[in-house]
Amino acid sequence: MNIRKEPVLLGLTAGVVALIAGRWFEEPFFPQKFNATVRAYETKAVPTTTLAGTVGKPAVRANYFTEPSETKSLPPRLLDFPPRASLTFAAVPLEIGPDYRHLYALRMDGGALAGVTIAQTGDTAAAAPEPVAEPEAPVAGQGTTRAQREAQAARTYDRIWIVGQSSPFFGTIEVDNLDLIELEAKKQFDGVVLRLRRYNVDTGKVGELQTFGAGQVERITDIALADTLRNQVRRQERLVPDTPGHLTERRKLIVWLLEQARENTTLYDDALRHALRYRELSPFDLEGLRLMQRVLRARGDFAGEVAMLEALPQDGAEAAFRFEGLGSAKARLGLWIEAEVDLRKATQLAPTDCRPHAALADFLRQRGQSKQALAVAQRAEQTLGSIQDAAELARVRTVITACLLAVGDVAGARACQQGIAEELRAPYLEGCLLYAGGDTAGALAAFQKAAGSIDSGAALVGQCACLVRTGQVQEAHDLALRAFDQEPLHRGRIATCLAAAFCRTGQFESALLWLDRALEAEPQDPYAFYLRGRVLRLANQSGPATEALAEALRQRDDFVHAIAEMAAVQTARAEAGGDAQVTAAVEARRYADRAVELAAKPSMELYEFQGLCAFTAADPSGASAAFAAARDLAPDERLKWYGKGAAAVVDYSRGLVDEPATALQRMVQDLGKDDPMAKWAQGTLDAIFDHAEKETLGDGFERSEPGTTWKGDQDGALGATIVQGQLVFDGAFSRTGPMEVKTERVGAVLRAKNFLAVGITMQQGSKHQKTNDFTGLGIEIVTGNGNTDLSVRVGIREQKPFLRIKDGSGKDKDAILQPPITVGDFVASARQQLELRVVPRGEPTSGQFALLVQWNGIVVHRHDLTLLTRNSTPELKTVLFASGDRLAAVDVVFDDYRLERRKDNR
């Protein structure tokens, strides 16, 4: 019978509906409410538990995943980085040039000049040049021609020409109420009578008074006054009419008078008189005030300049000039805040005048605010059209050029300097441009050309700086000694030039003496402090070097070379070890990072130095990144090898072997075996491969028994046991025993030639008898006939460090040595770290060894071994021992056994 699904589904649906409907119409069920009852708490006795440590075996250290005798490869050894040049040396800064942040572009080779020593002639007073005697005037009639004698006499005496004679009469014209300058220029002598006190050019003698002209036989045709400076001034003054229409000529006259006043200071009065007359003829022209200010500054009349400025109104057309001048005056007094306020007010009052902007820019540049100075100088450059005078324009362009040089923009400074008229270009400024651009020879020539100009003192400093930079230190020394007394205003910088010259030759004592003089002249000179820090660092005086460099950075915190020097000092402190090692390493890293950050342009040298500091500070990742950056900056393939080699050293320190080995092998192949870098690479490869053949074996005694790895000789019941993870000799010697107990590491070094080092930590307990005792660590070679050829034992004997060496065959007593050893801060009851290590004697490939005895990480003795060589095949035993009197108590513990050995043929 076939069953259809439709009836089945219908039946199931009807059953489900009936079930639901039955429960829907039932009465609801409500459960009864729960009521809790409260019962009293019943106390129970706490079960007693045995405290840990009161019974049973003492707890011991355990590491169930490491075998005590497991050998491991030695951790990567410390490798030397590739050879590199010494940290570069900041060139001597000039008055116009890069600031201390951008001075890094003018670096010199930091290594000492090979085979060069400056010959000194004593103190500056003794070495000062003798005054050059002026040549004596030739005696009339002796050794000179008539024409020469007349030319010489014309400089001092007047001349009168009369009719019929080609040669003039020489002498001194004496007149009353007659302008001889006007008479000389007009050359009209009708009715003129002149009296001349004759001078004989042949005999050199002055004669009687003679009258010429106005009825006399000797009629005057021409006269010429003596060619003295006063007559030249009178001639120039006559050329300037006293009218408002000739102000330009009067300004030129003032400038000429200021130039001549360098030889005769009385001409400053004439220049000031003409400046006042200029002001009277043009009372609303600020140029008169600027000329008066220029004269007062030239003559050094600071009080007069300030009085003139303060008398001006604080508003109106003259206000900007007033605040500009007062700001410059306050800057000379060191009133920096007030000076900047006045200068900025001057720029606000005259926004379209480039001169206040130039004054503010120059102030900011000298204060070390080069970036702000450049912004103001650019504003001054935009308003150059406000000046028509070529000389004033040259002055402003010089300020703009100096601001561009301060930030290292040599090309921009050169372009700005081209805007100065050819005849107004100062040789000193040209020398500064060439010095900043790296053309030291051209700069030296320009500075020499500036001798005798208004910048002669600064030019002498420039010459010394050029000679130091080119390595001509003897010439720099001699020139600076002469300039030291000649230019008192530049003594500070001249002294630093001398110190820099001595620093380049390694004559540090002389350099420090001159730096003392430099700081006497300029107590806040950052370069002098930087140079002092560098000299002290090279002289291994890290403490004073740190103080000097810190003072340099207090003056200029962006001095890149000083920051790099501070990093070098901290690196040296870190490498010296001690309590401050970690702190010094971190500080070195911070300073190196700061130098890289502040450098105006990326520097391969700074990146390399940053990598070294990062590695010293245990930051291999940072070191790798720095070395990679240095490699990428290298201009040629050869210079890239330092970054590659240094990166290989870092990779090896991180446990890699194949990658650095491959890089070093390629370096050897590409450079050739005679290249210094290739020699370093080959030596590093040999060190890596040699180190890979070494292994270490340690035993922390983390078990309950010595086991089969240690075999000992007992004295009665006294022997080696393990207590709480330490190997212990605890008990007393017997009456008839050998009075020595020892234990040796089984199979430590099967061939003595493979031994490298063994170390142990030892401590004597309070029960140990300290009379006639000797406990410690030893190594020994026993031949097949039972003779001990080599025995070295180091430890504590009668509360003092003790060492005994037997390095001879048979029973030769002369071969037993007991050299005295000294351990700093020795405390007999403290834990002692003992180590015996062998190192190659002489060359690394030498077959001879030397023994180094170390106590608490310090080498306390060195001994050249005789019987332990590269060919020694007997077994070498490492032993822990204790000896003493009969029945003496022994209480000594050993821990952290360490053995280093070679893998080959062991």
Secondary structure as the mmCIF struct_conf table of DSSP 4:
data_model
#
loop_
_struct_conf.conf_type_id
_struct_conf.id
_struct_conf.beg_label_comp_id
_struct_conf.beg_label_asym_id
_struct_conf.beg_label_seq_id
_struct_conf.end_label_comp_id
_struct_conf.end_label_asym_id
_struct_conf.end_label_seq_id
HELX_LH_PP_P HELX_LH_PP_P1 ASN A 2 ARG A 4
HELX_RH_AL_P HELX_RH_AL_P1 LYS A 5 TRP A 24
TURN_TY1_P TURN_TY1_P1 PHE A 25 PHE A 25
BEND BEND1 GLU A 26 GLU A 26
HELX_LH_PP_P HELX_LH_PP_P2 GLU A 27 PRO A 28
HELX_LH_PP_P HELX_LH_PP_P3 PRO A 31 PHE A 34
HELX_LH_PP_P HELX_LH_PP_P4 ALA A 40 THR A 43
HELX_LH_PP_P HELX_LH_PP_P5 ALA A 45 THR A 48
HELX_LH_PP_P HELX_LH_PP_P6 THR A 50 LEU A 51
TURN_TY1_P TURN_TY1_P2 ALA A 52 GLY A 53
BEND BEND2 THR A 54 LYS A 57
HELX_LH_PP_P HELX_LH_PP_P7 PRO A 58 ALA A 59
TURN_TY1_P TURN_TY1_P3 TYR A 64 PHE A 65
BEND BEND3 THR A 66 THR A 66
TURN_TY1_P TURN_TY1_P4 PRO A 68 SER A 69
STRN STRN1 THR A 71 SER A 73
HELX_LH_PP_P HELX_LH_PP_P8 LEU A 74 LEU A 78
HELX_LH_PP_P HELX_LH_PP_P9 ASP A 80 PRO A 83
HELX_LH_PP_P HELX_LH_PP_P10 ALA A 85 THR A 88
STRN STRN2 PHE A 89 ALA A 90
HELX_LH_PP_P HELX_LH_PP_P11 ALA A 91 PRO A 93
BEND BEND4 GLU A 95 GLY A 97
TURN_TY1_P TURN_TY1_P5 TYR A 100 ARG A 101
HELX_RH_3T_P HELX_RH_3T_P1 HIS A 102 LEU A 106
STRN STRN3 ARG A 107 MET A 108
BEND BEND5 GLY A 111 GLY A 111
HELX_LH_PP_P HELX_LH_PP_P12 ALA A 112 LEU A 113
TURN_TY1_P TURN_TY1_P6 ALA A 114 GLY A 115
HELX_LH_PP_P HELX_LH_PP_P13 ILE A 118 GLN A 120
BEND BEND6 GLY A 122 ASP A 123
HELX_RH_AL_P HELX_RH_AL_P2 THR A 124 ALA A 127
BEND BEND7 ALA A 128 ALA A 128
HELX_LH_PP_P HELX_LH_PP_P14 PRO A 129 VAL A 139
TURN_TY1_P TURN_TY1_P7 ALA A 140 GLY A 141
BEND BEND8 GLN A 142 GLY A 143
HELX_RH_AL_P HELX_RH_AL_P3 ARG A 146 ALA A 153
TURN_TY1_P TURN_TY1_P8 ALA A 154 THR A 156
BEND BEND9 TYR A 157 TYR A 157
STRN STRN4 ASP A 158 ILE A 162
TURN_TY1_P TURN_TY1_P9 VAL A 163 GLY A 164
BEND BEND10 SER A 166 SER A 167
HELX_LH_PP_P HELX_LH_PP_P15 PRO A 168 PRO A 168
STRN STRN5 PHE A 169 GLU A 174
BEND BEND11 ASP A 176 ASN A 177
HELX_RH_AL_P HELX_RH_AL_P4 LEU A 180 LYS A 186
TURN_TY1_P TURN_TY1_P10 ASP A 190 GLY A 191
STRN STRN6 LEU A 194 ASN A 200
TURN_TY1_P TURN_TY1_P11 VAL A 201 GLY A 204
STRN STRN7 LYS A 205 PHE A 212
BEND BEND12 GLY A 213 GLU A 218
STRN STRN8 ILE A 220 ALA A 224
HELX_RH_AL_P HELX_RH_AL_P5 LEU A 229 ARG A 238
TURN_TY1_P TURN_TY1_P12 LEU A 239 LEU A 239
BEND BEND13 VAL A 240 VAL A 240
BEND BEND14 ASP A 242 THR A 243
HELX_RH_3T_P HELX_RH_3T_P2 PRO A 244 HIS A 246
HELX_RH_AL_P HELX_RH_AL_P6 LEU A 247 GLN A 260
TURN_TY1_P TURN_TY1_P13 ALA A 261 GLU A 263
TURN_TY1_P TURN_TY1_P14 THR A 265 THR A 266
HELX_RH_AL_P HELX_RH_AL_P7 LEU A 267 LEU A 281
TURN_TY1_P TURN_TY1_P15 PRO A 283 PHE A 284
HELX_RH_AL_P HELX_RH_AL_P8 LEU A 286 ARG A 299
TURN_TY1_P TURN_TY1_P16 GLY A 300 GLY A 300
HELX_RH_AL_P HELX_RH_AL_P9 PHE A 302 GLU A 310
TURN_TY1_P TURN_TY1_P17 ALA A 311 ALA A 311
BEND BEND15 LEU A 312 LEU A 312
BEND BEND16 GLN A 314 GLY A 316
TURN_TY1_P TURN_TY1_P18 ALA A 317 GLU A 318
HELX_RH_AL_P HELX_RH_AL_P10 ALA A 319 LEU A 333
TURN_TY1_P TURN_TY1_P19 GLY A 334 GLY A 334
HELX_RH_AL_P HELX_RH_AL_P11 TRP A 336 LEU A 349
TURN_TY1_P TURN_TY1_P20 PRO A 351 THR A 352
HELX_RH_AL_P HELX_RH_AL_P12 CYS A 354 GLN A 366
TURN_TY1_P TURN_TY1_P21 ARG A 367 GLY A 368
HELX_RH_AL_P HELX_RH_AL_P13 SER A 370 GLN A 382
TURN_TY1_P TURN_TY1_P22 THR A 383 THR A 383
HELX_RH_3T_P HELX_RH_3T_P3 LEU A 384 SER A 386
HELX_RH_AL_P HELX_RH_AL_P14 ALA A 390 ALA A 406
TURN_TY1_P TURN_TY1_P23 VAL A 407 GLY A 408
HELX_RH_AL_P HELX_RH_AL_P15 VAL A 410 GLN A 417
TURN_TY1_P TURN_TY1_P24 GLN A 418 GLY A 419
BEND BEND17 ILE A 420 ILE A 420
HELX_RH_3T_P HELX_RH_3T_P4 GLU A 422 LEU A 424
HELX_RH_AL_P HELX_RH_AL_P16 PRO A 427 GLY A 437
TURN_TY1_P TURN_TY1_P25 GLY A 438 GLY A 438
HELX_RH_AL_P HELX_RH_AL_P17 THR A 440 LYS A 449
TURN_TY1_P TURN_TY1_P26 ALA A 450 GLY A 452
BEND BEND18 SER A 453 SER A 453
TURN_TY1_P TURN_TY1_P27 ILE A 454 ASP A 455
HELX_RH_AL_P HELX_RH_AL_P18 SER A 456 ARG A 469
TURN_TY1_P TURN_TY1_P28 THR A 470 GLY A 471
HELX_RH_AL_P HELX_RH_AL_P19 VAL A 473 GLN A 486
HELX_RH_3T_P HELX_RH_3T_P5 PRO A 488 HIS A 490
HELX_RH_AL_P HELX_RH_AL_P20 ARG A 491 THR A 505
TURN_TY1_P TURN_TY1_P29 GLY A 506 GLY A 506
HELX_RH_AL_P HELX_RH_AL_P21 PHE A 508 ALA A 521
TURN_TY1_P TURN_TY1_P30 PRO A 523 GLN A 524
HELX_RH_AL_P HELX_RH_AL_P22 PRO A 526 LEU A 538
TURN_TY1_P TURN_TY1_P31 ALA A 539 ASN A 540
HELX_RH_AL_P HELX_RH_AL_P23 SER A 542 GLN A 555
TURN_TY1_P TURN_TY1_P32 ASP A 557 ASP A 558
HELX_RH_AL_P HELX_RH_AL_P24 VAL A 560 ALA A 576
BEND BEND19 GLY A 578 GLY A 578
TURN_TY1_P TURN_TY1_P33 ASP A 579 ALA A 580
HELX_RH_AL_P HELX_RH_AL_P25 GLN A 581 LEU A 598
BEND BEND20 ALA A 600 LYS A 601
HELX_RH_AL_P HELX_RH_AL_P26 MET A 604 THR A 616
TURN_TY1_P TURN_TY1_P34 ALA A 617 ALA A 618
HELX_RH_AL_P HELX_RH_AL_P27 PRO A 620 LEU A 633
BEND BEND21 PRO A 635 ASP A 636
HELX_RH_AL_P HELX_RH_AL_P28 GLU A 637 SER A 653
TURN_TY1_P TURN_TY1_P35 ARG A 654 GLY A 655
HELX_RH_AL_P HELX_RH_AL_P29 ASP A 658 LEU A 671
TURN_TY1_P TURN_TY1_P36 LYS A 673 ASP A 674
BEND BEND22 ASP A 675 ASP A 675
HELX_RH_AL_P HELX_RH_AL_P30 PRO A 676 ALA A 692
TURN_TY1_P TURN_TY1_P37 GLU A 693 GLU A 693
STRN STRN9 LYS A 694 ASP A 699
BEND BEND23 ARG A 703 GLU A 705
HELX_RH_3T_P HELX_RH_3T_P6 GLY A 707 THR A 709
STRN STRN10 TRP A 710 ASP A 713
STRN STRN11 ASP A 715 ASP A 715
TURN_TY1_P TURN_TY1_P38 GLY A 716 ALA A 717
STRN STRN12 LEU A 718 LEU A 718
STRN STRN13 ALA A 720 VAL A 723
TURN_TY1_P TURN_TY1_P39 GLN A 724 GLY A 725
STRN STRN14 GLN A 726 ALA A 732
BEND BEND24 ARG A 735 GLY A 737
BEND BEND25 MET A 739 MET A 739
STRN STRN15 GLU A 740 ARG A 745
TURN_TY1_P TURN_TY1_P40 VAL A 746 GLY A 747
BEND BEND26 ALA A 748 ALA A 748
STRN STRN16 VAL A 749 VAL A 749
BEND BEND27 LEU A 750 ARG A 751
HELX_RH_3T_P HELX_RH_3T_P7 ALA A 752 ASN A 754
STRN STRN17 PHE A 755 GLN A 764
TURN_TY1_P TURN_TY1_P41 SER A 766 LYS A 767
BEND BEND28 THR A 771 ASN A 772
STRN STRN18 PHE A 774 VAL A 782
TURN_TY1_P TURN_TY1_P42 GLY A 784 ASN A 785
BEND BEND29 GLY A 786 GLY A 786
STRN STRN19 THR A 788 ARG A 797
TURN_TY1_P TURN_TY1_P43 GLU A 798 GLN A 799
STRN STRN20 LYS A 800 ASP A 807
BEND BEND30 GLY A 808 SER A 809
TURN_TY1_P TURN_TY1_P44 GLY A 810 LYS A 811
HELX_RH_3T_P HELX_RH_3T_P8 LYS A 813 ALA A 815
STRN STRN21 ILE A 816 LEU A 817
TURN_TY1_P TURN_TY1_P45 GLY A 824 ASP A 825
TURN_TY1_P TURN_TY1_P46 ALA A 828 SER A 829
BEND BEND31 ALA A 830 ALA A 830
STRN STRN22 GLN A 832 PRO A 840
BEND BEND32 ARG A 841 GLU A 843
TURN_TY1_P TURN_TY1_P47 PRO A 844 THR A 845
BEND BEND33 GLY A 847 GLY A 847
STRN STRN23 GLN A 848 TRP A 855
TURN_TY1_P TURN_TY1_P48 ASN A 856 GLY A 857
STRN STRN24 ILE A 858 THR A 869
TURN_TY1_P TURN_TY1_P49 ARG A 870 ASN A 871
BEND BEND34 PRO A 874 PRO A 874
STRN STRN25 LEU A 876 SER A 883
BEND BEND35 ASP A 885 ASP A 885
TURN_TY1_P TURN_TY1_P50 ARG A 886 LEU A 887
STRN STRN26 ALA A 889 ARG A 902
BEND BEND36 LYS A 903 LYS A 903
TURN_TY1_P TURN_TY1_P51 ASP A 904 ASN A 905
#
